[in-house]
Amino acid sequence: MDIKVSVIITTYNMESYIKCCIDSVLEQTLDGIEVIVIDDGSTDKTKNVIEQNYSLYDNLHYVYEENAGAGVARNMAIDIARGEYLLFMDADDKYPNTDCVEKLYATAKNNGAKICGGNIIIFDGSNEKEEYKAGMGNIKHTVNGFIDSVDFFYLFGHTRYIYQRQMIIDNNIRYLSCRRFEDQTFIIRSLAAAQKLYELDYPVYWCRRSEIKGVSRRSWIETFKGYRDTIKVLIDCNMRLMFAENIKNILSSFASRWQLMGFVNDPEVTMIAEEIERVLRKNDWTNDSLKELIDIAADVDRRVRLITADKKIIIYGVGKNTISFMNEYEEYLQDRIVGMAVTQKNNDNSLFAGKYPVKRIEDYVDEKNEVVVLVTPSGNNKKEIIAKLTDLGFSNIIDVEIVSR
């Protein structure tokens, strides 16, 4: 069989989802697909599910390895893949349509693209929404066409791309061996090698995203390693725009975890932080300093914890930053939280509605002298929110974005 695409699935204890994932591949309309499932040391019934359902499929290859992380598992699959192009999947995800692989393959082939990416649908357990749509990672919002890699800035979504395998082999592009944030350098190096990517405006990947709580210290250290290597590769590959669009978020996330998880005296994390600071100071790409952001995070944490017991608290925001902030501080603050504030009330404000009132900030004006407003959003939204709060007469405002990641 002429193998056009190798679909690589990595799995770890995903017995509940692995069949749905594999079925979505086998249902694809494109002929010439091989499926490579790398089981990263599962201790559940994943192996039984695969053996009972797919033992007769000649194009499905199952490999069990001792647990070493998804990056190592994907690298193993790259070495044994035979397809002209490569696709990667996580075992709890699926293809949203039966022609996703065909669309990606045909678009790449017809346009001579070494890397081609489509749209991502996210399922949060209740609702589906487009997480990434073609054109979002480019200032010109190019769709169904090529973008020069240096003009692209979206750092995530490695599973939305189809990659020319020979390009991956020739440039020795592999995933990091750290267990978290291992995907980003693969994207960066692939984009740099291809020099341009084709943006396909079509949903090609469905991703299951659940709220993550209680991430271990070891997992965060692995993430910090990924941050460090991502910064290095962005610079090495001269991806200046992608660096500029992502560096503040990376450094702020590091600073937040450093403070909230008490890494201040951890020698391994300190060494990683020092490496990052040295890399940043070797070039003129940014004035941001990890050390300064760590100090800011410590100051914000101190200010939040010094809010006096007689003060009521309003949390401004209901998005991802707010969820992260509440995971860390809700138990400490909950008796004093009187509600959540939003700029515009809509149906998407329902996440906290069952527990706290969710109102437009104007509806809290009568309490402006008795409350402390904690602002979680980032970027331009944050600037506009703080300006609006000031105009409305709120004087006790704390920007907590840096500890909301």
MIBA-869532 format. One record per residue: y, x, z of N, C-alpha, C, O, CB in turn. Coordinates in steps of 0.1 Angstrom, whole numbers, plus 5000, padded with zeros to 4 digits. Glycine has a CB too. Layout:
BEGIN
YXZYXZYXZYXZYXZ ...
//
This chain:
BEGIN
498850085000500050005000501250095000501350185008500049915012 502250054992503550124991504350075003504749965004504250094978 504550165013505250125025506750145023507250255022504750215037 507450025023508850025021509650045034510650125035509349895015 509149985045509849985058508850005069507849935070510649855060 509150095078508350105090509250045101510350085104508050255094 508649935108509349875119508749925132507549905135509249715118 509549995140509150065152509549975164510749955166509750205153 508549935172508749855184508349945196507149985197507949725183 509249955205508850025218508749915229509549825229509850135222 507749925237507549825247507149885261506449985261506449725243 507549825271507149855285507049735293508149675296508149965291 505849685296505649565305506349445299507149375306506149595319 506149415287506749305280505649205275505849155264507649355268 504649185283503549095278504048955275503448885267502549085289 505148915281505648775279506348765265506548655260506648735290 506848875260507648865248507148945236507548915224509048925251 506149025238505749115227505149035215505349075204504649215232 504448925218503848855207504948785198504848795186502948745212 505948735204507048675197507748775188508148755177508148605206 507948895194508549005186507749045174508249055163508749125195 506449075176505649115165505449005155505549035143504249155170 505348885159505148775150506448765141506348735129504948645157 507648795146508848785138508848885127509548875117510048795147 508149005130508049105119507049065109507249075097507649245126 505849015114504748985104505148865095504548845085503448955112 506048785100506548665092507548705081508048615074507048565101 507948835081509048875072508548855057507348885054509449015074 509448825048509148795034508948925026508248925016510248715028 509449035031509249165023507849215024507249215035510249265029 507249255012505949315012506149465015507249525013505349294998 505149525020505149675023505849715036506549815037505949735012 505549635046506049665060504849715068503749655068506649545066 505049825075504149875085504849855099506049875100503650025083 504049815109504549795122503849895131502649915132504149645127 504749975138504250075148504750035162505950025165504850215144 503750005170504049965184503750085193502550125194503249835188 504750135200504550245210504650185224505750135228505550355208 503550175231503450125244503750235254502950335255502050055247 504950225260505450335269504850325283505550325293506950335270 503550325284502850325297502850185304502850185316503450425305 502750075297502749945303501649935313500549985311502649835293 501849865324500849835334500549685335499749645343501349885348 501049605326500749465325499749445314498949535312502049385322 499649325308498649285299499149305284498549245275498249145301 500149395282500649415268499449455259499349395248501749515268 498649545263497549595254496649485251496249475239496849705261 496249395260495349285258495949185248495249135239495049215271 497249165249497949065240497849125226497549045216499449045244 498049255224498049305210496649315205496349275193498649455211 495649355213494249365208493749225205492949205195493349425219 494049125213493548985210494148925198493548835192493748895222 495348955194496048885184496248965171496448905160497448855188 496149095171496449175159495449285155495749365147497749245162 494249275160493249375157492849375143492349475138492049355166 493049265136492649265121493849295112493649295100492249125118 494949335117496049365109496049515106496349605114497449325115 495749555093495749695089497049765089497149885090495149705075 498149685088499549745088500149755102501349785103500349665079 499349725112499949735126499249845133497949845134499749595133 499949935138499450055146499950055160501150045163499850185139 498950055169499350045184498950185190497850235189498549935191 499950235197499750365204500250355218501350305221500650485196 499350395227499650395241499950535246499250625243498450335250 501050555253501450685259501850675273502150565278502550745250 501750785280502250775294503750755294504450795285501850915301 504150685304505650645305506550765304506450855313505850565317 507350765294508350875293509750825288510650905287507850975283 509850695286511150645282511150605268510350655259512250745285 512050505264512050455251512450555240511950555229513050335250 513350655244513750755234512550835230512350865218514850845240 511750885239510550965236509650885228509050935218509951015249 509450755231508450665224508950645209508150655200508350535231 510250625207510750615194510550735186510250735174512250565194 510850855192510650975185509251005180508951055169511051095194 508250965189506850965185506550885173505850925164505950925197 507150765172506950675161507550725148507050715137507550535164 508750785149509350855138508450955131508350955119510750915141 507751025139506851135134505651085127505151155118506451225146 505250955130504050905123504350795113503550755105503150845134 505650755112506050655103505950705088506150825086507550605106 505650615079505450645065506350565056506350595044504050625061 507150485061508050395053509250475047509650575052508550285061 509750415036510850475030512150455039513050545039511150405016 512150345046513250325056512650295070511450255071514050205051 513450305080513050285094513850165100515050165097513150405102 513250085108513949985116513350005131512250035132513749845111 514249975140513849985154514049855161515049785159514550095162 513049815170513149695178512849715192512049805195512249585172 513349635202512949635215511949515216512149415209514149615225 510949525225509849425225510249285230509449195228508749485233 511349275236511749135240512749075230513348965233512449145254 512949135219513849085208513049035197511849035197514849195204 513748985186513048935174514048935162515248955164512448795177 513448905151514248885139514648735138513748645140513548925126 515948695136516348555137515848475124515848355125517748545138 515648545113515248475101514048555095513848675098516448465091 513348495086512148555080512548655069511648735064511248455074 513748665065514248755054515148865059515748935050514948675043 515148885072516048995077515749135071516649205067515948995092 514449165072514049305067514249315052514749415047512649325070 513949205045514149205030515649225027516049295018513649075024 516549155034517949165032518449305034519149355026518749065041 518049365045518449505048517949595038518649685033518049545062 516649585035516049685025516649665011517049765005514549655025 516749545007517349524993518749574992519149634982517249374989 519549545003520949585002521049735002521849794995521649525015 520249805010520249945011519850004997520450094992519350005022 518749954992518250004979519149984968519450074960516849944976 519649864967520549824956521849904956522549914945520749674956 522249944967523550014969523450164971524450224973524349944980 522250204972522050354975522450394988522950504990522750434964 522350304998522850325012521750395020520550355020523250195018 522150505027521250575036521150505050520250525057521650715038 522150425053522250345065522950215062524050215056522850425077 522350105066522949975064522749885076521649885082522249905051 523749815080523649735093524149595091525049575082524449805104 523549505098523949365097524449315111524849395119522749275093 524449185112525049115124523949105135522749095133525548985121 524449105148523549095159523848955166525048925169523749205169 522848885170522948765178522448795192521348855194522148645171 523248755202522848785216522448645222523148545221523948845224 521348655230520948535237520948575252520248665256519448485233 521848505260522048535274521148455284521348465296523448525278 520148385278519348305286519648155285518848075288519448345301 520848125280521347995279521847965265521547865259522347955289 522648065260523448045248523248165238522948275243524848015250 523348135225523448235215524848255210525648165209522448205204 525148385208526448415202526348535194525448625196527648415212 527248555184527348685176527948795185529148785188528048665163 527148895188527749005195528449105186529549155189526549085203 527849125174528549205164528449135151527349095147527949345164 529549135144529549075130530149185121531149255125530448945130 529649195109530049295100531549295099532249195098529449265086 532149415099533549435098534249455112535349505112534149325092 533549425123534149435136534449585140535249615148533349375146 533649675134533749815138534549895129534450025128532349875138 535449835121536249905111537649835111537749715110535549895097 538649915111540049865111540249775099541049675100541049975111 539749805087539949725075539049605075539149515066539649805063 538149585085537149475086536349455073536249345068537949345089 535849565068535049565055533749495058533049515067534849705051 533449405048532149335048531549345035532249345024532349185053 530149345035529449355022529949475014530149455002529449225015 530149585020530649705013530449825021530049815033532049685008 530849935016530750065023531950095032533050055028530550185013 531650165043532750215052532450365054531350405056532750135065 533450445052533250585055532950605070533550535079534550675052 531950685074531550695087532650735097532650685108530450795088 533550815092534650855101535650745104536450755113535450975095 535550635097536450525099535750415107536250305108536950465085 534550445112533850335119533850375134533750495138532350335114 533850275143533950305157533050225166533050245178535350275161 532150145161531250065170530050155174529350205165530749945162 529950185186529050285192527650235195526750305198529650345204 527450105194526150045199525349975188525749975176526549935210 524249905191523549825182522649915172522649885160524449745174 521950005177521050095169519950005162519550045151520350205177 519649895167518649805161519149725149518349655143517949715172 520449725147520949645136520949715123521249665112522349595139 520549845123520649935111519249955106518249955113521250065115 519249965092518050025086518450165081519450185076517549935073 517550265084517850405082516850455071515650435071517650485095 517450535062516550605052515750715060516350805066517450675041 514450705059513650795068513850945064513851025072512150755066 513950975051514051105047515351175052515351285056514051125031 516451095053517651145059517451175074517951285079518751035058 516651095081516351115095515551245097515851325105515650995101 514551265088513751385089514451505085514451605092512451365079 515251505074515951625069516951675079517151795080516651595056 517551585086518651625096518151625110518851645120519751525095 516751615112516151625125516851535135517151575147516151775130 517151415131517851315140516751245149515851195144518651215132 516951255162516051195172516851135183518051165185515051305177 516151055191516750985202516751085214515951185214515950865206 517651065223517651155235516451115244515851015243518951125244 516051215252514951195261515351125274514451095282514251325263 516651115277517051045289516650905288516550845277518551065292 516450835299515850705299516850585297516450475296515150675312 518150615297519150515295520250575287520550695287519750465309 520950495279522050535270521550645260522250745257523250595278 520250625256519650725247519850695232519550775224518150735250 520450575229520550535215521750585208521750605196520550385215 522850615215524150635209524150755200524750755190525250645220 523550865205523650985197522850975184523151035174523151105205 521850885184521050865172521950795161521950825150519850775175 522750695166523650625157524650725151524950725139524350515164 525250805160526350895156525850995146526451015136526950965169 524751055149524251155140523751095127523851165116523051235147 523250975127522850915114524050875106524050905094522050785117 525150825112526350795105526950925099527450925088527350725114 526951035107527451155102526651215090527251265081527551265113 525351205091524551255080524651175067524751225056523051255084 524751035069524950945057526350955051526550925039524550805061 527350985060528750995056529350855053530650845054528851075044 528550755051529150625049527950525052526850555051529650595035 528350405056527450295059527750175052528950145049527250275074 526750085049526949965042526949855053526049845061525949935031 528049775054528149665063527649535056528349485047529549645069 526549475061526049355055526349235064526049235076524449365054 527049135059527449025067526248915067526348815059528748955061 525248945075524148855076523448885090523349005093523148875064 523048785097522348805110520948865108520048805102522248675118 520848995113519549065111518849095124517649145123519849195104 519449065135518749095148519148995159520348965160519049245152 518148955167518348865178517948945191516748985192517448735176 518848955200518649035212518748955224519648875226519749145212 517748975233517748905245518448985256518049105259516248875250 519548935261520249005271520248925284520748815285521749035267 519748985295519748925308520649005317520849125315518348915314 521148945327521949005337521149115345520049085350522648905347 521749235345520949345352521549365366522749395367521049475343 520749355376521149375389520249495395519149515391521049255398 520849555405520149655412519649775405518449825407518949585419 520449825395520049945388519950065397520850085405521049975376 518850145397518650245407519550365404520150385394517250295406 519650445415520450565414519950655403520750715395520550645427 518650665402518050755392518350705378518650785369516450765393 518350575376518750525363520150555359520450585348518450365362 521050545369522450575366522650725363523450765355523350535378 521850815369521950955366521450975352522051055345521051035376 520450905348519950915334521050865324521250925313518650835332 521750755328522950705320524050815319524550835308523450575326 524350875330525350985330524951095320525851145313525551035344 523751135320523251235310523551185296523951255287521751265312 523251055293523550995280524950995277525351025266522950855280 525850965287527250975285527751115281528451135271528050935298 527251215288527551355285527151395271528051445264526851445295 525951365267525451405254526151325243526451385232523951385253 526551205246527251125236528651175233529051185221527350975240 529351215243530651275242530551405234531351425224531251305255 529551485237529351615229529051585215529651655206528251695235 528151495212527851465198528951405190529151435178526551375197 529751315196530851265189531851375185532351365174531651165199 532051475193532951585190532251675179532951705169533251665202 530951705181530251795172530251735158530351805148528851815176 530151595157530051525144531451485139531551425128529151405145 532451525146533851495141534151345140534851305131534151575128 533551265149533751125149534951095158534751035168532451045153 536151125153537351125162537650975165538050945176538451185155 537650885155537950745158537050685167537450615177538050665145 535750705165534750645174534950705189534750625198533350675169 535250825190535550885202536750825209536650785221535851045201 537850805202539050745207538850605212539350565222540150745197 537950525205537750385208536850365220536850265226537250315196 536050465224535050455234535150545246534550515256533650475228 535950645245535950745256536450685269535850715280536750865252 537450605269537950545282536850465288536750475301539250465279 536150385281535150295287534050385293533550355303534550205276 533650485286532550575291532950645304532250645314532150685280 534150695304534650775316534850675327534550705339535950845313 535350555324535650455335534350405341534250385353536450345330 533350385333532050345338531450455347530950425358531050315326 531550575343531050695351531850695365531250705375531250825344 533150685364533950685376533650575386533550595398535450685373 533450455380533050335388531750355395531750335408533050215379 530750395388529450415395529450535405528850525415528350445384 530250635402530350755411530850705424530350745435531350855405 531850615424532450565436531550465443531250475455533750495434 531050365436530350245442528950285446528450225456530250135432 528350395440526950435444526950555452525850615455526150445432 528150605456528250715465527650845460526950915467527550685478 528050885448527551005442528351125445528151235440527450985426 529351105453530351215456529751345460530251455457531351165466 528651345467528051465472526651495465525951575470527751455487 526451425454525251455447525351575437526151565428524751325439 524651685439524851805431524551785417525251845408524051915437 523551705413523151685399524251605392524651635381521851605398 524751495398525851425392527151495391527851495381526051285400 527451575402528551665401528551755390529551785383528751735415 527351815387527251905376527451845363528151895354525851975376 526951715361527151645349528651615347529151625336526351515349 529251575358530751545357531551665353532451655345531251485371 531151775359531851905355531651945341532551995334531452015365 530451915336530151945322531051855313531651905303528651925318 531151735316531951645308533451685308534051685298531851495313 533951715320535351765321535551885313536651895306535651785335 534651975313534852105304534852065289535652125282533652205307 533951975285533951935271535251875267535851905257532751845268 535751785276537051715273538151815272539051795263537351615283 538251915280539352005280539252115269540252185267539352075294 538152125262538052225252538652175239538852255229536552255249 539052045238539651995226540851905230541051875241538651915217 541651865220542851795222542651645218543651575215544051845215 541451595219541151455214541651355224541851235220539651445212 541751385237542151285247542851355259542651475262540951215252 543751285265544351325278543651265290543951305301545851285278 542651185287541851125298541051235306540551325300540951015293 541051215319540351315327539351235336539751145343541251395336 538051275336537051205344537451225359537251135366535651265341 537851345362538251365376539351275381539251215392538651515378 540351255373541451165376540951025378541350945387542551175366 540050975368539550845369538650825381538650715387538750805356 537950925385537150915398538050895410537750815419536251045400 539150965410540150945421540750805421540950755431541251055420 541050755409541650625408540650515413540950425420542050595393 539350535409538250445413538150445428538050335435536950475407 538250555434538150565449539350495456539150435466538150715453 540550515450541750445455541650295454542050225463543050495448 541150245442541050105440540050045450540249935456540650065426 538950105452537850065461538450055476538249965483536650155461 539250155479539850165492540850045494540849975504540650295495 541650015484542649905485541949765486542349685493543549905472 540849755479540049625479539549605493539549495499538949615469 538949715499538349695512539349695524538949655535537449815514 540649725521541649715531542449585530543349565538542649825529 542049495521542649355521542349295535541249275539542149275509 543449245541543249195555542549055555542648985545544649185561 541949025566541148905567541948775565541348675561540448905580 543248785567544048665566544448635552545048525549545248675575 544248725542544648705528543548635520542348665521544948845522 544048535513543148475503543048555490543948635487543648325500 541948545483541748625471541448535459540748445460540548725474 542148565448541848505435541348615426541948725425543148435429 540248595419539648685410540148645396539848525391538148685410 540848725389541348695375540348735365540148855364542748755373 539748645358538748675348537348615351537048585363538548825347 536648575341535248525342534248585333533148535331535248375340 534648705327533848775317532848875323532548875335534648835307 532448965315531449075319531949155330531249195339531049155307 533249195329533849275340533849205353533549265364535249315337 534149075353534148995365532648985371532548995383534648855363 531748965363530348965367529949095374529349095385529348935356 530349205368530049335374530749355387530149405397530449445364 532049315388532849325400532149245411532049285423534249285398 531849125408531249035418529849085423529549065435531148895413 529149145414527849205419528049305430527249315439527149265407 529149375429529449485439530249435451529949485462530249595432 531149335449532049305460531949165466532549135476533449325455 531149075459531148935463530748915478531348845485530248855454 529748985482529248965495530349005506530448945516527949055498 531049115502532149165511533349065511533949055522532549305507 533649005500534848925498534748775499535648705500535548965486 533448725498533248585494533948485503534348385498531848555493 534048505516534648415525536148395522536748295527534448455539 536748495515538148485513538548445498539648425495538848615516 537548435489537748405475538048255474537148175478536648445466 539248215470539548075469539348025454539447905452541048055473 539148115445538948065431539048175421539348295424539847955428 538648135408538748225397539948185388540148065387537448235389 540648275383541848245374541548285360540848385357543048315379 541948195350541848225336543148195329543948125334540648145330 543348255318544548235310544448095303545448025302544748345299 543248065299543047935292541747875296540747935294543147945276 541747755301540547685306539747635294540347565285540847575315 538447665293537647615282536147605287535847635299537747705269 535347565278533947535283533147665286532147665293533147465272 533747785282533047915284533347955299532748055303533548015274 534147885306534547925320533547875330533847875342535947875323 532347825326531447755335530547845343529947795353530547665327 530547975341529648065348529848065363528848055371529748205343 531048065367531348065381531747925387532047905399532448155384 531847825378532347695381531547625392532147555400532447605369 530347645393529547585403529747635417529347575427528047595400 530347755418530547825431531947835435532247815447529947965430 532847855425534247875428535047785418534647765407534748015428 536247735423537147665413537547765402537847885405538347605420 537547715390538047795379539247725373539047615367536847825368 540447785374541647725370542547815362542347935363542447675383 543447755355544447835348545347895359545547835370545347745339 545848015357546548085367547748015372548248025384547048225362 548347935363549547855367549247755378550147715386550047775355 547947715379547547615389547547675403547347605413546247555386 547647805404547647875417549047915421549147985432546747995416 550047885414551347935417551847895431552547975437552347875407 551447775436551947735449551447835460551947835471551547595452 550347905457549747995467550148145465549548235471548247985467 551148165456551448305451551848395463551648525462552548305441 552348345473552748435485551648455495551748545503553948375492 550548385494549448395503548248465498547248495505549048265508 548248495485547048545479547148695473548248735471546548455467 546048755472545948885465545148855452544048795453545248995473 545648895441545048865428544348995423544949095422546048815417 543048985421542249105416542049085402541348985398540949125425 542549175393542449155379541349245373541349365375543849205372 540349175367539149255362539249285347538649385343537949175365 539849215338539849245324540449375321541049435329540549135316 540149425308540549555304541449545292541749435286539349645301 541949655287542749665275544049595275544749575285541949625264 544349535263545649465262545649335270546649295275545849435247 544449275272544349155280544849185294545549105300542949105280 544449295299544949335313546449345314547049295323544249465317 547049415304548449435304549149295304550149275311548949515292 548749205295549349075294549148995306550048925310548749005282 548049005313547748925325548648975336549248895343546248945329 548749105338549649155349551049125346551749085356549449315350 551549125334552849085331553148935334554148905339553249115316 552148855330552248715333552248685348553048605353551048635326 551348745355551348735370552748765376553248695385550248815376 553248875371554548915376555648815373556448785382554949055370 555648765361556648665357556448535365557448465368556448625342 555248505369555048385377555348395392555348305400553548335376 555648525396556048555410554948595419555148615431556548425415 553748625413552648695422553048835424553348915415551248675415 553048875437553549015440552349105445552449225444554549005450 551349045449550149125455549049125444548149035445549649065469 549149225436548149235424547449365425548149475426548949215411 546149365423545349485423544549495410543749405407544449505435 544749595402544049615389542649675393542649795397544849705379 541649595392540249645397539349675385538149685387539649545406 539949685373539049705361538149825363536949815359539949725349 538649935368537850055369536550045378535650125376538650175373 536549945387535349925395534649795391533949735399535749925411 534949755379534349635373533549655361533549585352535449525370 532749775361532049815350530549835354529749865345532649945343 
//
